[in-house]
Amino acid sequence: MGSFAIELSDEPSAMLEKVSAAVSSMGGKCEGDESAGTIELRTPMGPVGGTYAVSGRTMTMDIHKKPMMVPQSMIEQAVRQWFGAAQA
């Protein structure tokens, strides 16, 4: 469906730990480690799911499932906010 990259400002393991906690608090799942994994989340509009891969301090997120009415840009913005919250 689409992909995007995020530059991580901290060690990938620390960033992913915080993001995993944020996703879990919303009833979702973040499984994997500092090199690769999956993120799944249910929203009122429908499920969102994808995979991530980390190389150095760059994480690439590939979205595989999203509600038809939700634009890719909205999902990207939400994921970037999770990482922004994790960087604070």
Residue pairs with C-beta under 8 A, 6 or more apart in sequence:
1 62
1 63
1 64
1 65
1 66
1 72
2 62
2 63
2 72
2 76
3 60
3 61
3 62
3 63
4 60
4 61
4 76
4 79
5 58
5 59
5 60
5 61
6 58
6 59
6 61
6 79
6 80
6 83
7 57
7 58
8 15
8 54
8 57
8 58
8 59
8 83
9 15
9 57
9 87
10 86
10 87
11 34
12 34
12 35
12 54
12 57
12 59
13 33
13 34
15 59
15 83
15 86
15 87
16 30
16 32
16 33
16 34
16 37
16 54
18 85
18 86
19 30
19 82
19 83
19 86
20 30
22 82
22 85
22 86
23 29
23 30
23 39
23 41
23 82
24 30
26 41
27 41
27 42
28 39
28 40
28 41
28 42
29 38
29 39
29 40
29 41
30 37
30 38
30 39
31 37
31 38
32 38
32 52
34 54
35 53
35 54
36 51
36 52
36 53
36 54
37 51
37 52
38 49
38 50
38 51
38 52
39 48
39 49
39 50
39 51
39 52
39 61
39 79
40 47
40 48
40 49
41 47
41 48
41 49
42 48
43 67
43 70
45 67
45 69
45 70
46 66
46 67
46 68
46 70
47 65
47 66
47 67
48 63
48 65
48 66
48 67
48 70
48 75
49 63
49 64
49 65
49 66
50 61
50 62
50 63
50 64
50 65
51 61
51 62
51 64
52 59
52 60
52 61
52 62
53 59
53 60
53 62
54 60
59 83
61 76
61 79
63 72
63 75
66 72
66 75
